[in-house]
Amino acid sequence: MTLPIPDSIAVLGAGALGSFYASQFYQAGFATTFVARGARYEALAENGVVVNERPFHLAVTHPNDASPVDLVVVALKHHHLQGALPDLRPFVGPHTLVLSVMNGLDSEAILGEAVGAEKVLYCVAVGIDAVREGNRVTYSAPGKLFFGEADNTAVSPCVQRVQAALDRAGLVYETPVDMIRILWWKFMINVGMNQASAVLGAPYGAFQSLPEAQAVMKALMGEVIQLAQHTAVNLTHQDVDDWNRVLQTLSPQGKTSMLQDVEAGRKTEVEMFGGKVVALGKQYGIPTPVNEIFLRMIQVLEQRPF
């Protein structure tokens, strides 16, 4: 049976990425809803979101009122995922697909255990410089989605369905043959960019122009390359150069999500960046001293004011 192109979209998470993708699907005519409960539900229902100065009053659906949709986009912080799984399940039916734009290496596995691995596609968002303040999101570079099955030598019908939806929404994407390698590439980017920017208090511009900032970023990334190669994922220092080309397209005033979290006094995702690197390093017997130091520094920053 050939399934139709997705038309109904549920977005779990209304931060910078969730608001951006929800607005894109909504503008393209998809039946788009945020998933929320409690105070978050009330705020979204009353105020909506504002993306690049344009207000969007999208539908907001409480999980108790949910019915299955064609596509769920998960755009949460990692430490919110486990608690949100009960809210996700009512939106997932027999033909629902799930796309996670979350950071890290683990979200697809966690989602797969919750709703069925056959429904979950691997995905990373690269090169988007969205910044959120309250319900307002601004961006200058929309970035690109890399998504698909683990191996896309032959493109599956599920991937083709999502490709058609992204085409309709005007979202730039690529379906690489080796999606696991891309997952590790994005992990390398996050470990380097997010952690260095959070500790230095530096926007993208510092990493575009200052060799010293670049050196900090590359030291963090180098430890990820060692871990990836140990797991037979062929990351190399050429992948750092590939990231630098993307970096040069971002707004110099733009900030990583981790720097935004530190400045706002929110919990960061450091456990899934530096924490994951340190844990894998211990598991594989590979020293990760740079990430060990950054993990501790960011854990201290999370506890401000002292």
Long-range contacts (C-beta under 8 A, 24 or more apart in sequence): 2-157, 3-95, 3-157, 3-161, 4-70, 4-161, 5-161, 5-164, 5-165, 5-168, 6-30, 6-69, 6-70, 6-71, 6-97, 6-161, 6-162, 6-164, 6-165, 7-31, 7-70, 8-32, 8-33, 8-69, 8-70, 8-71, 9-33, 9-69, 9-70, 9-71, 9-72, 9-73, 9-165, 10-34, 10-35, 10-61, 10-66, 10-69, 10-71, 10-72, 10-73, 10-91, 11-35, 11-72, 11-73, 11-75, 12-72, 12-73, 12-74, 12-75, 12-76, 12-84, 12-87, 12-88, 12-91, 13-74, 13-75, 13-76, 13-77, 13-80, 14-40, 14-44, 14-49, 14-75, 14-135, 15-75, 15-76, 15-77, 15-132, 15-257, 16-130, 16-131, 16-132, 16-137, 16-139, 16-257, 16-260, 17-75, 17-101, 17-125, 17-128, 17-130, 18-73, 18-75, 18-76, 18-101, 19-49, 19-51, 19-56, 19-130, 19-132, 19-135, 19-137, 20-51, 20-128, 20-130, 20-137, 20-139, 20-142, 21-73, 21-75, 21-101, 21-171, 22-49, 22-56, 22-58, 22-73, 23-49, 23-51, 23-54, 23-56, 23-58, 24-169, 24-170, 24-171, 25-73, 25-165, 25-169, 26-56, 26-58, 27-169, 28-168, 28-169, 28-170, 29-168, 30-165, 30-168, 30-169, 31-59, 31-69, 32-58, 32-59, 33-58, 33-59, 33-60, 33-61, 33-69, 34-58, 34-59, 34-60, 34-61, 35-60, 35-61, 35-63, 35-66, 35-87, 35-88, 35-91, 36-60, 36-61, 36-62, 37-62, 37-63, 37-87, 43-135, 44-135, 47-135, 48-135, 49-135, 49-136, 49-137, 50-135, 50-136, 50-137, 51-137, 51-138, 51-139, 52-137, 52-138, 52-139, 53-138, 61-91, 63-87, 63-88, 63-90, 63-91, 64-90, 66-90, 66-91, 67-91, 67-93, 68-92, 68-93, 68-94, 68-95, 68-96, 69-93, 69-96, 70-95, 70-96, 70-97, 70-165, 71-96, 71-97, 71-98, 71-99, 71-162, 71-165, 72-96, 72-97, 72-98, 72-99, 73-99, 73-100, 73-101, 74-98, 74-99, 74-100, 74-101, 74-102, 74-107, 74-111, 75-100, 75-101, 75-102, 76-102, 77-102, 77-267, 77-269, 78-102, 78-103, 78-104, 78-106, 78-107, 78-269, 78-271, 78-272, 79-267, 79-269, 79-271, 81-107, 81-110, 81-111, 82-110, 85-110, 85-111, 85-114, 88-114, 88-115, 89-114, 89-115, 92-116, 92-119, 97-121, 97-158, 97-161, 97-162, 99-123, 99-147, 99-162, 101-125, 101-145, 103-186, 103-187, 103-190, 103-194, 103-257, 103-269, 103-272, 103-273, 104-187, 104-190, 104-269, 104-272, 104-273, 104-276, 105-183, 105-184, 105-187, 105-272, 105-276, 106-272, 106-276, 118-158, 121-147, 121-148, 121-149, 121-158, 121-159, 121-162, 122-147, 122-148, 122-149, 122-150, 122-179, 122-180, 122-182, 122-183, 123-147, 124-182, 124-183, 124-185, 124-186, 125-186, 126-186, 126-189, 126-246, 127-246, 127-249, 127-250, 129-204, 129-250, 129-251, 129-254, 131-254, 131-255, 131-260, 132-260, 140-250, 140-251, 140-254, 141-249, 141-250, 141-251, 141-254, 142-171, 142-172, 143-172, 144-172, 144-173, 144-174, 145-171, 145-172, 145-173, 145-174, 146-173, 146-174, 146-175, 146-176, 146-179, 146-182, 146-186, 147-173, 147-175, 147-179, 148-175, 148-176, 148-179, 149-179, 150-179, 150-180, 151-177, 151-178, 151-179, 152-176, 152-177, 152-178, 152-179, 153-177, 180-233, 181-233, 181-234, 181-235, 184-224, 184-228, 184-233, 184-235, 185-235, 185-239, 185-242, 185-243, 187-224, 187-273, 187-276, 188-221, 188-224, 188-225, 188-228, 188-235, 188-239, 188-240, 188-243, 189-221, 189-243, 190-269, 190-273, 191-220, 191-221, 191-223, 191-224, 191-273, 191-274, 191-277, 191-291, 192-217, 192-218, 192-220, 192-221, 192-224, 192-240, 192-243, 193-217, 193-243, 193-247, 193-256, 194-256, 194-257, 194-258, 194-259, 194-268, 194-269, 194-273, 195-220, 195-258, 195-270, 195-273, 195-274, 195-291, 195-294, 195-298, 196-220, 196-294, 197-255, 197-256, 197-258, 197-259, 198-256, 198-258, 198-259, 198-261, 198-262, 198-268, 198-270, 198-298, 198-301, 199-294, 199-297, 199-298, 199-301, 201-259, 201-262, 201-263, 202-259, 203-252, 203-253, 203-254, 203-255, 203-259, 204-247, 204-250, 204-251, 204-252, 204-253, 204-254, 204-255, 204-256, 205-252, 205-253, 207-247, 208-247, 208-248, 208-250, 208-252, 209-252, 214-244, 219-290, 220-274, 220-290, 220-291, 220-294, 222-290, 223-277, 223-281, 223-286, 223-288, 223-290, 223-291, 224-277, 226-286, 227-277, 227-280, 227-281, 227-284, 227-286, 227-288, 230-284, 230-286, 231-284, 258-298, 262-298, 262-301, 262-302, 265-304, 267-302, 268-298, 268-301, 268-302, 270-294, 270-295, 270-298, 270-299, 270-302, 274-298
